[in-house]
Amino acid sequence: MRVVEISQFGPPEVLKLAERPDPIAGPGEVLVDVAAAGVNRPDVIQRLGKYPPPPGASDLPGLEVAGIVAALGAGVSSFAIGDEVCALVAGGGYAERVNVPQEQCLPVPRGLSMIEAAAIPETYFTVWTNVFERGELTGGESILIHGGTSGIGTTAIQLAHAFGARVLTTAGTDEKCEAARALGADHAFNYQTTDWVAAARQATGGHGVNMVLDIVGGDYIGRNLDLLASEGRLVQIAFLKSPKAELDFSVMMRKRAWITGSTLRPRTPAEKGAIAQQLRHHVWPLLEARVVRPIIHQVFPLAQAADAHRLMEAGTHIGKLVLDTRA
């Protein structure tokens, strides 16, 4: 099979097309003929040598795929050969075939293409478990989502809006702010030209927001705490700036606020499977009704994975980047 390898750590040029033996499905695994694979920020970080795959995972980048079930390992009962699935993987997505624990597979939502389906798992699993399970966002509450036009951001805006929350977001250009509003954000602030803390506080009548979903870190962490309302929650899922910050914990104490966060990739198949079942119950009907949808910015042939990474690092995209393994 064709794959894209990280030949050495470094710039996008280190991504090289190569050939490897076809994988064989092990016990509890589904072998997927990959039609498309999503490109995500963690892939870039892995390429730079700063995000090693967990033990036992493929060294190939790629955390989400869509395709057709080609073979079943022993004990697999949830799927049949020929089923169209999308799946969360711990690595190995940049390839024409990949093994996936059956718990991490979901049927392609009715009416969606393989390209669209490949753009779902990583961001939808991440947003669901962090915003709705850990963060416990409910209808009528407010949420500030940083990076509103990223893959995570476009997913979080749509889901929070669909479940009745008031959505505020930040983005780096006026064009991106307009795109965020079109997806359901009530307020979008250009962080390059606007004091988003002051603007968000004004938009909430001085009360602050019930939740912040942050991918930035660094000096944003203290500002996020300042913006939280009483009983507010800060959910930290990435650090585009820095994982370190100096915080005044008296602010958190006065507000009875709390900070949480999580990683997804190292979790067990059982843990990921539990999230998958929640998505199938709560979110798949919304996808099939087109209430929410994956936002695709650009599709690249598998051999042009380096170009996809260059665009990811440029940060000019809105939504998801996808590799088409059939192109």
BELNORVEN-V469770 format. One record per residue. N is the residue number from 0. RES is the residue in one small letter. SS is DSSP state (~ for helix, > for strand, _ for the rest). PHI is phi in whole degrees, 0 to 359 (NA if undefined). NEAR is the number of other C-alpha atoms within 10 Angstrom. Layout:
n=N res=RES ss=SS phi=PHI near=NEAR
n=N res=RES ss=SS phi=PHI near=NEAR
This chain:
n=0 res=m ss=_ phi=NA near=12
n=1 res=r ss=> phi=277 near=17
n=2 res=v ss=> phi=221 near=23
n=3 res=v ss=> phi=246 near=25
n=4 res=e ss=> phi=258 near=21
n=5 res=i ss=> phi=269 near=22
n=6 res=s ss=_ phi=293 near=14
n=7 res=q ss=_ phi=196 near=13
n=8 res=f ss=_ phi=286 near=15
n=9 res=g ss=_ phi=159 near=15
n=10 res=p ss=_ phi=290 near=14
n=11 res=p ss=~ phi=307 near=19
n=12 res=e ss=~ phi=298 near=15
n=13 res=v ss=~ phi=283 near=16
n=14 res=l ss=> phi=283 near=24
n=15 res=k ss=> phi=235 near=17
n=16 res=l ss=> phi=289 near=18
n=17 res=a ss=> phi=213 near=14
n=18 res=e ss=> phi=239 near=13
n=19 res=r ss=_ phi=223 near=12
n=20 res=p ss=_ phi=299 near=9
n=21 res=d ss=_ phi=299 near=14
n=22 res=p ss=_ phi=287 near=12
n=23 res=i ss=_ phi=242 near=15
n=24 res=a ss=_ phi=296 near=19
n=25 res=g ss=_ phi=270 near=17
n=26 res=p ss=_ phi=305 near=13
n=27 res=g ss=_ phi=78 near=17
n=28 res=e ss=> phi=253 near=22
n=29 res=v ss=> phi=248 near=32
n=30 res=l ss=> phi=268 near=24
n=31 res=v ss=> phi=249 near=29
n=32 res=d ss=> phi=284 near=22
n=33 res=v ss=> phi=283 near=27
n=34 res=a ss=> phi=266 near=25
n=35 res=a ss=> phi=204 near=32
n=36 res=a ss=> phi=225 near=35
n=37 res=g ss=> phi=283 near=30
n=38 res=v ss=> phi=250 near=29
n=39 res=n ss=_ phi=227 near=24
n=40 res=r ss=~ phi=306 near=16
n=41 res=p ss=~ phi=301 near=17
n=42 res=d ss=~ phi=297 near=23
n=43 res=v ss=~ phi=295 near=23
n=44 res=i ss=~ phi=295 near=15
n=45 res=q ss=~ phi=296 near=19
n=46 res=r ss=~ phi=299 near=24
n=47 res=l ss=_ phi=277 near=17
n=48 res=g ss=_ phi=86 near=13
n=49 res=k ss=_ phi=249 near=12
n=50 res=y ss=_ phi=212 near=12
n=51 res=p ss=_ phi=294 near=16
n=52 res=p ss=_ phi=295 near=17
n=53 res=p ss=_ phi=293 near=13
n=54 res=p ss=_ phi=306 near=9
n=55 res=g ss=_ phi=89 near=8
n=56 res=a ss=_ phi=275 near=14
n=57 res=s ss=_ phi=297 near=16
n=58 res=d ss=_ phi=281 near=16
n=59 res=l ss=_ phi=287 near=22
n=60 res=p ss=_ phi=288 near=29
n=61 res=g ss=_ phi=113 near=26
n=62 res=l ss=_ phi=247 near=24
n=63 res=e ss=> phi=205 near=30
n=64 res=v ss=> phi=217 near=37
n=65 res=a ss=> phi=222 near=32
n=66 res=g ss=> phi=178 near=29
n=67 res=i ss=> phi=242 near=22
n=68 res=v ss=> phi=294 near=23
n=69 res=a ss=> phi=257 near=19
n=70 res=a ss=> phi=200 near=20
n=71 res=l ss=> phi=237 near=24
n=72 res=g ss=_ phi=281 near=18
n=73 res=a ss=_ phi=302 near=12
n=74 res=g ss=_ phi=87 near=11
n=75 res=v ss=_ phi=280 near=17
n=76 res=s ss=_ phi=232 near=11
n=77 res=s ss=_ phi=276 near=12
n=78 res=f ss=_ phi=222 near=17
n=79 res=a ss=_ phi=235 near=14
n=80 res=i ss=_ phi=301 near=13
n=81 res=g ss=_ phi=100 near=13
n=82 res=d ss=_ phi=295 near=15
n=83 res=e ss=> phi=270 near=22
n=84 res=v ss=> phi=226 near=24
n=85 res=c ss=> phi=237 near=32
n=86 res=a ss=> phi=209 near=32
n=87 res=l ss=> phi=269 near=31
n=88 res=v ss=_ phi=235 near=25
n=89 res=a ss=_ phi=272 near=28
n=90 res=g ss=_ phi=155 near=24
n=91 res=g ss=_ phi=96 near=25
n=92 res=g ss=_ phi=290 near=31
n=93 res=y ss=_ phi=279 near=30
n=94 res=a ss=> phi=199 near=29
n=95 res=e ss=_ phi=278 near=25
n=96 res=r ss=> phi=214 near=26
n=97 res=v ss=> phi=207 near=27
n=98 res=n ss=> phi=272 near=28
n=99 res=v ss=> phi=224 near=27
n=100 res=p ss=> phi=304 near=24
n=101 res=q ss=~ phi=302 near=23
n=102 res=e ss=~ phi=296 near=23
n=103 res=q ss=~ phi=266 near=27
n=104 res=c ss=> phi=261 near=28
n=105 res=l ss=> phi=224 near=24
n=106 res=p ss=> phi=295 near=17
n=107 res=v ss=_ phi=299 near=24
n=108 res=p ss=_ phi=304 near=22
n=109 res=r ss=_ phi=303 near=13
n=110 res=g ss=_ phi=91 near=12
n=111 res=l ss=_ phi=261 near=15
n=112 res=s ss=_ phi=282 near=14
n=113 res=m ss=~ phi=297 near=22
n=114 res=i ss=~ phi=299 near=24
n=115 res=e ss=~ phi=295 near=22
n=116 res=a ss=~ phi=297 near=31
n=117 res=a ss=~ phi=292 near=33
n=118 res=a ss=_ phi=268 near=30
n=119 res=i ss=_ phi=266 near=27
n=120 res=p ss=~ phi=303 near=25
n=121 res=e ss=~ phi=301 near=24
n=122 res=t ss=~ phi=283 near=23
n=123 res=y ss=~ phi=289 near=22
n=124 res=f ss=~ phi=301 near=20
n=125 res=t ss=~ phi=296 near=20
n=126 res=v ss=~ phi=294 near=23
n=127 res=w ss=~ phi=298 near=24
n=128 res=t ss=~ phi=292 near=22
n=129 res=n ss=~ phi=273 near=23
n=130 res=v ss=~ phi=279 near=23
n=131 res=f ss=~ phi=260 near=15
n=132 res=e ss=~ phi=271 near=12
n=133 res=r ss=~ phi=287 near=15
n=134 res=g ss=_ phi=278 near=23
n=135 res=e ss=_ phi=56 near=12
n=136 res=l ss=_ phi=294 near=21
n=137 res=t ss=_ phi=233 near=16
n=138 res=g ss=_ phi=302 near=12
n=139 res=g ss=_ phi=93 near=13
n=140 res=e ss=_ phi=275 near=15
n=141 res=s ss=> phi=245 near=25
n=142 res=i ss=> phi=222 near=29
n=143 res=l ss=> phi=257 near=29
n=144 res=i ss=> phi=246 near=26
n=145 res=h ss=_ phi=279 near=25
n=146 res=g ss=_ phi=67 near=23
n=147 res=g ss=_ phi=296 near=30
n=148 res=t ss=_ phi=253 near=30
n=149 res=s ss=_ phi=287 near=26
n=150 res=g ss=~ phi=301 near=27
n=151 res=i ss=~ phi=298 near=25
n=152 res=g ss=~ phi=297 near=25
n=153 res=t ss=~ phi=295 near=27
n=154 res=t ss=~ phi=289 near=25
n=155 res=a ss=~ phi=295 near=31
n=156 res=i ss=~ phi=303 near=30
n=157 res=q ss=~ phi=295 near=21
n=158 res=l ss=~ phi=291 near=25
n=159 res=a ss=~ phi=299 near=25
n=160 res=h ss=~ phi=296 near=21
n=161 res=a ss=~ phi=297 near=16
n=162 res=f ss=_ phi=266 near=15
n=163 res=g ss=_ phi=90 near=14
n=164 res=a ss=_ phi=274 near=22
n=165 res=r ss=> phi=269 near=23
n=166 res=v ss=> phi=250 near=26
n=167 res=l ss=> phi=242 near=27
n=168 res=t ss=> phi=208 near=29
n=169 res=t ss=> phi=241 near=25
n=170 res=a ss=> phi=204 near=24
n=171 res=g ss=_ phi=267 near=19
n=172 res=t ss=_ phi=218 near=15
n=173 res=d ss=~ phi=296 near=15
n=174 res=e ss=~ phi=298 near=12
n=175 res=k ss=~ phi=293 near=22
n=176 res=c ss=~ phi=298 near=23
n=177 res=e ss=~ phi=295 near=17
n=178 res=a ss=~ phi=297 near=19
n=179 res=a ss=~ phi=296 near=29
n=180 res=r ss=~ phi=295 near=17
n=181 res=a ss=~ phi=296 near=12
n=182 res=l ss=_ phi=274 near=21
n=183 res=g ss=_ phi=127 near=22
n=184 res=a ss=_ phi=289 near=27
n=185 res=d ss=_ phi=283 near=17
n=186 res=h ss=> phi=219 near=18
n=187 res=a ss=> phi=227 near=26
n=188 res=f ss=> phi=244 near=25
n=189 res=n ss=> phi=283 near=18
n=190 res=y ss=_ phi=291 near=18
n=191 res=q ss=_ phi=284 near=12
n=192 res=t ss=_ phi=236 near=10
n=193 res=t ss=_ phi=231 near=12
n=194 res=d ss=_ phi=283 near=11
n=195 res=w ss=~ phi=292 near=22
n=196 res=v ss=~ phi=294 near=18
n=197 res=a ss=~ phi=296 near=12
n=198 res=a ss=~ phi=294 near=15
n=199 res=a ss=~ phi=291 near=22
n=200 res=r ss=~ phi=296 near=17
n=201 res=q ss=~ phi=296 near=12
n=202 res=a ss=~ phi=294 near=15
n=203 res=t ss=_ phi=257 near=15
n=204 res=g ss=_ phi=65 near=8
n=205 res=g ss=_ phi=87 near=13
n=206 res=h ss=_ phi=279 near=14
n=207 res=g ss=_ phi=86 near=24
n=208 res=v ss=> phi=255 near=28
n=209 res=n ss=> phi=285 near=24
n=210 res=m ss=> phi=211 near=29
n=211 res=v ss=> phi=236 near=26
n=212 res=l ss=> phi=256 near=28
n=213 res=d ss=> phi=241 near=22
n=214 res=i ss=_ phi=244 near=22
n=215 res=v ss=_ phi=262 near=18
n=216 res=g ss=> phi=74 near=20
n=217 res=g ss=_ phi=58 near=16
n=218 res=d ss=_ phi=290 near=15
n=219 res=y ss=~ phi=293 near=18
n=220 res=i ss=~ phi=297 near=24
n=221 res=g ss=~ phi=296 near=17
n=222 res=r ss=~ phi=293 near=14
n=223 res=n ss=~ phi=299 near=22
n=224 res=l ss=~ phi=299 near=25
n=225 res=d ss=~ phi=300 near=17
n=226 res=l ss=~ phi=275 near=24
n=227 res=l ss=> phi=294 near=28
n=228 res=a ss=> phi=282 near=21
n=229 res=s ss=> phi=303 near=17
n=230 res=e ss=> phi=65 near=15
n=231 res=g ss=> phi=285 near=23
n=232 res=r ss=> phi=232 near=28
n=233 res=l ss=> phi=255 near=25
n=234 res=v ss=> phi=250 near=23
n=235 res=q ss=> phi=256 near=20
n=236 res=i ss=_ phi=234 near=20
n=237 res=a ss=_ phi=196 near=18
n=238 res=f ss=_ phi=219 near=15
n=239 res=l ss=_ phi=294 near=12
n=240 res=k ss=_ phi=267 near=12
n=241 res=s ss=> phi=200 near=14
n=242 res=p ss=_ phi=279 near=13
n=243 res=k ss=_ phi=246 near=11
n=244 res=a ss=_ phi=202 near=12
n=245 res=e ss=_ phi=265 near=9
n=246 res=l ss=_ phi=240 near=13
n=247 res=d ss=_ phi=262 near=11
n=248 res=f ss=~ phi=288 near=12
n=249 res=s ss=~ phi=295 near=9
n=250 res=v ss=~ phi=298 near=14
n=251 res=m ss=~ phi=296 near=21
n=252 res=m ss=~ phi=294 near=12
n=253 res=r ss=~ phi=297 near=10
n=254 res=k ss=~ phi=271 near=17
n=255 res=r ss=_ phi=53 near=14
n=256 res=a ss=_ phi=270 near=19
n=257 res=w ss=> phi=215 near=17
n=258 res=i ss=> phi=244 near=15
n=259 res=t ss=> phi=220 near=13
n=260 res=g ss=> phi=182 near=16
n=261 res=s ss=_ phi=198 near=14
n=262 res=t ss=_ phi=243 near=12
n=263 res=l ss=_ phi=253 near=16
n=264 res=r ss=_ phi=302 near=19
n=265 res=p ss=_ phi=281 near=13
n=266 res=r ss=_ phi=293 near=13
n=267 res=t ss=_ phi=287 near=13
n=268 res=p ss=~ phi=305 near=18
n=269 res=a ss=~ phi=296 near=13
n=270 res=e ss=~ phi=294 near=13
n=271 res=k ss=~ phi=293 near=21
n=272 res=g ss=~ phi=296 near=20
n=273 res=a ss=~ phi=296 near=13
n=274 res=i ss=~ phi=295 near=19
n=275 res=a ss=~ phi=302 near=25
n=276 res=q ss=~ phi=291 near=16
n=277 res=q ss=~ phi=295 near=15
n=278 res=l ss=~ phi=297 near=19
n=279 res=r ss=~ phi=299 near=15
n=280 res=h ss=~ phi=282 near=10
n=281 res=h ss=~ phi=263 near=13
n=282 res=v ss=_ phi=252 near=20
n=283 res=w ss=~ phi=304 near=20
n=284 res=p ss=~ phi=299 near=15
n=285 res=l ss=~ phi=290 near=17
n=286 res=l ss=~ phi=294 near=20
n=287 res=e ss=~ phi=289 near=15
n=288 res=a ss=_ phi=272 near=13
n=289 res=r ss=_ phi=63 near=13
n=290 res=v ss=_ phi=290 near=13
n=291 res=v ss=_ phi=234 near=21
n=292 res=r ss=_ phi=202 near=20
n=293 res=p ss=_ phi=290 near=23
n=294 res=i ss=_ phi=263 near=19
n=295 res=i ss=> phi=260 near=17
n=296 res=h ss=> phi=274 near=13
n=297 res=q ss=> phi=201 near=14
n=298 res=v ss=> phi=245 near=20
n=299 res=f ss=> phi=239 near=19
n=300 res=p ss=> phi=298 near=15
n=301 res=l ss=~ phi=306 near=25
n=302 res=a ss=~ phi=294 near=20
n=303 res=q ss=~ phi=254 near=17
n=304 res=a ss=~ phi=302 near=24
n=305 res=a ss=~ phi=299 near=20
n=306 res=d ss=~ phi=295 near=16
n=307 res=a ss=~ phi=297 near=23
n=308 res=h ss=~ phi=292 near=22
n=309 res=r ss=~ phi=298 near=14
n=310 res=l ss=~ phi=293 near=14
n=311 res=m ss=~ phi=302 near=20
n=312 res=e ss=~ phi=288 near=13
n=313 res=a ss=~ phi=292 near=9
n=314 res=g ss=_ phi=74 near=12
n=315 res=t ss=_ phi=267 near=14
n=316 res=h ss=_ phi=279 near=17
n=317 res=i ss=_ phi=235 near=22
n=318 res=g ss=_ phi=99 near=20
n=319 res=k ss=> phi=256 near=26
n=320 res=l ss=> phi=249 near=26
n=321 res=v ss=> phi=226 near=26
n=322 res=l ss=> phi=260 near=28
n=323 res=d ss=> phi=261 near=23
n=324 res=t ss=_ phi=285 near=22
n=325 res=r ss=_ phi=269 near=10
n=326 res=a ss=_ phi=275 near=12
